[in-house]
Amino acid sequence: MGVGVSLSGLTSAFVPTVDCDASPIFKQVYIDSSQKDMMIIQSPVGMPGRAFAGANAYLSDKISSVKDVISNLKAEFMDAKLKSNF
């Protein structure tokens, strides 16, 4: 469960990409969001869910390519790995 929850947050990085089929207006709202714009809601299936776009939506600052997102994720991983002395 822990890995699944962690990976679900990872998908937030791919919403504001040129490859995502969301509308440009939605992508811009996503980018302009802040952490205070996120809230927990009751989903249609009765489980709690995050409303607006995900816990990490506010971390996006521009529309970019999937290639750029993956490069940034790799760089962040390597930086965290070096800091933790893995």
Order of alpha helices (4+ residues) and beta strands (2+ residues): alpha-alpha-beta-beta-alpha
